Amino acid sequence: MYQPSQFVEERPEVLHALIHDHPLAALITMHGEEIEANHIPFMLMPPTAGAPHGVLRGHVARNNIAWQSAGSGKDALLIFQGPQAYISPRWYEEKKHSGKVVPTYNYAVVHAYGPLRVIDDRQEFLALLSDLSDHFETRMDQPWKVSDAPPEYIDMIMDMIVGIEIPIRRIHGKWKTSQNKTSQDRINMVNGLREQGAGNDLAMADVMEQQLFTS
């Protein structure tokens, strides 16, 4: 990933927060000379001895080629996309003077790398499915649990999917949020994004505002 120094984000708590808030990853795996991309939600687990940046756990369809890269010796790449927004030239102060301004696009992303492992043990796989559903159901008024479904049905589902986990060996983030612009321009952008009122615009305004007051 092209990474100008002013856009580098390395704080573990910030990178982990983006993964937690935006758990749907683009999972990139290699199969011979072919690149395969799949979109899979992941749950982030705490660091371990072999995974200094945490462990990502999820599942894929058994017919999905992604899990077959396990044991290949090649790291998988997971891309987590956070807030993003179009930045209009009309928010730059220089527009009033010379007009020498152009649009850009701001975003926050995390790239995580690690080897893909298949969870073969049936009990471990069932525990993973329970953990995943509990994790994503926490915001529900009446959380659904794996135990709510008939055991024979869950057993059938488990035959159709494969549990996977990826110990994160490398991780880095890119927060392209106009850090290379003046404070006034960035304030104008935040105000402009808030006036737009769309969900992505408001999320990016929050990110930019936080950086304004912490940088």
C-alpha positions in Angstrom: 0.0 0.0 0.0 1.3 3.4 -0.9 1.9 5.1 2.4 3.0 8.7 2.7 4.4 9.3 6.2 1.7 11.8 7.2 -1.0 9.2 6.6 0.6 6.4 8.7 -1.5 5.0 11.6 0.3 2.6 13.9 -1.5 2.8 17.2 -2.9 -0.7 18.0 -6.0 0.6 19.8 -6.9 2.7 16.8 -6.3 -0.1 14.3 -8.3 -2.6 16.4 -11.2 -0.2 16.8 -11.6 0.2 13.1 -11.7 -3.6 12.7 -14.2 -3.9 15.5 -16.4 -1.2 14.0 -16.0 -2.4 10.4 -15.6 -6.2 10.6 -16.4 -7.0 7.0 -12.9 -7.6 5.4 -11.8 -8.2 1.8 -9.9 -11.4 2.3 -7.2 -11.7 -0.4 -5.6 -15.2 -0.9 -3.2 -16.7 -3.5 -4.0 -19.9 -5.3 -1.1 -20.8 -7.5 -0.7 -17.7 -9.7 -4.4 -16.6 -9.2 -5.5 -14.0 -6.7 -8.8 -14.6 -5.0 -10.9 -12.0 -3.1 -13.8 -12.7 -0.8 -15.7 -10.5 1.6 -15.9 -12.1 5.1 -16.9 -10.7 8.5 -14.2 -11.4 11.2 -14.1 -11.2 14.9 -10.9 -9.9 16.4 -9.4 -11.9 19.3 -6.6 -10.8 21.7 -2.9 -11.2 20.8 -1.1 -14.5 21.4 2.5 -15.6 21.3 2.3 -16.4 17.6 0.0 -13.5 16.8 1.4 -10.3 18.3 -1.4 -8.1 16.8 -4.4 -10.4 17.6 -6.2 -13.2 15.8 -9.0 -12.8 13.3 -11.6 -15.6 13.3 -14.5 -16.3 11.0 -15.9 -18.9 8.6 -16.5 -19.4 4.8 -18.6 -21.7 2.7 -17.0 -25.1 2.1 -17.2 -24.5 -1.6 -15.2 -21.2 -1.2 -11.7 -21.7 -2.5 -10.4 -19.2 0.1 -9.9 -21.7 2.9 -7.8 -24.0 0.6 -4.9 -21.6 0.9 -4.3 -22.9 4.4 -0.9 -24.4 4.8 0.4 -22.8 1.6 3.1 -20.8 3.5 1.7 -17.6 2.0 0.1 -14.9 4.1 -3.4 -13.8 3.5 -4.2 -10.1 3.3 -7.3 -8.7 4.9 -8.5 -5.2 4.1 -10.8 -3.5 6.5 -12.5 -0.3 5.1 -13.4 2.4 7.6 -15.0 5.8 7.1 -14.6 7.4 3.7 -15.8 10.6 2.0 -15.4 12.8 -1.0 -13.7 16.1 -0.3 -14.9 19.1 -2.4 -12.5 21.8 -3.7 -14.9 24.4 -2.5 -13.9 23.8 1.1 -10.3 25.0 0.5 -9.3 28.5 1.4 -7.2 28.8 -1.7 -10.3 28.5 -3.9 -11.1 32.1 -2.8 -7.8 33.4 -4.0 -6.3 31.5 -7.0 -8.8 28.7 -7.6 -5.9 26.3 -7.7 -7.6 23.5 -5.9 -8.8 20.0 -6.9 -11.0 17.3 -5.3 -9.7 14.4 -3.2 -11.1 11.5 -1.4 -10.5 10.7 2.3 -10.5 7.3 3.9 -9.3 5.1 6.8 -8.2 1.5 6.1 -6.4 -1.3 7.9 -4.3 -4.0 6.2 -3.7 -7.1 8.2 -1.5 -10.1 7.2 -1.1 -13.6 8.4 -1.3 -17.3 7.5 -4.8 -18.8 7.2 -5.5 -21.8 9.4 -8.5 -24.1 9.2 -10.3 -25.0 12.4 -10.8 -28.8 12.0 -11.8 -29.9 15.5 -15.6 -30.1 15.6 -15.9 -28.8 19.2 -13.6 -25.9 18.5 -15.5 -25.1 15.4 -18.8 -25.2 17.3 -17.4 -22.9 19.9 -16.2 -20.5 17.2 -19.7 -20.3 15.7 -21.1 -19.6 19.2 -18.5 -16.9 19.8 -19.2 -15.3 16.4 -23.0 -15.2 16.9 -22.7 -13.9 20.4 -20.3 -11.2 19.2 -22.5 -9.9 16.5 -25.7 -10.4 18.4 -24.7 -8.2 21.3 -26.5 -5.1 19.9 -29.8 -7.0 19.7 -32.6 -6.7 22.3 -33.0 -10.5 22.4 -29.7 -12.0 21.2 -29.9 -15.2 19.1 -27.7 -18.1 20.2 -26.5 -21.1 18.3 -28.3 -23.2 20.9 -31.6 -21.7 19.8 -31.4 -23.8 16.6 -31.9 -27.6 16.6 -28.6 -29.4 17.1 -29.1 -31.5 14.0 -29.6 -28.4 11.9 -26.4 -26.8 13.3 -24.6 -30.0 12.6 -25.8 -29.9 8.9 -24.7 -26.3 8.6 -21.3 -27.1 10.0 -20.8 -29.6 7.1 -21.4 -26.7 4.7 -18.9 -24.2 6.1 -15.3 -24.1 7.3 -14.0 -22.3 10.3 -10.9 -20.2 9.7 -8.5 -18.1 11.8 -5.7 -15.8 10.9 -3.0 -14.8 13.4 -2.0 -11.3 12.5 1.7 -11.1 12.0 1.8 -7.7 10.4 -0.7 -4.8 10.5 -0.8 -1.2 9.4 -3.3 1.5 8.8 -3.7 4.4 6.5 -5.7 7.4 7.7 -5.8 9.7 4.6 -7.7 12.6 6.3 -6.1 15.7 4.8 -3.3 15.9 7.4 -1.3 17.6 4.7 -3.7 20.5 4.6 -3.9 23.6 6.8 -5.9 23.5 10.0 -8.4 26.0 8.6 -8.9 23.8 5.5 -9.5 20.8 7.6 -12.0 22.7 9.8 -13.8 23.8 6.6 -13.9 20.1 5.5 -15.3 18.9 8.8 -18.0 21.6 8.6 -18.7 20.8 4.9 -19.0 17.1 5.6 -21.4 17.7 8.5 -23.6 19.9 6.3 -23.8 17.1 3.7 -25.3 15.0 6.5 -24.8 11.5 4.9 -23.6 8.7 7.1 -20.2 8.3 5.5 -19.7 12.1 5.5 -20.5 12.3 9.2 -18.3 9.4 10.1 -15.3 11.0 8.2 -16.0 14.3 9.9 -15.8 12.6 13.3 -12.4 11.1 12.3 -11.0 14.3 11.0 -12.3 16.3 14.0 -10.7 13.9 16.4 -7.4 14.2 14.6 -7.5 17.9 14.6 -7.7 18.0 18.3 -5.1 15.3 19.0 -2.4 16.1 16.5 
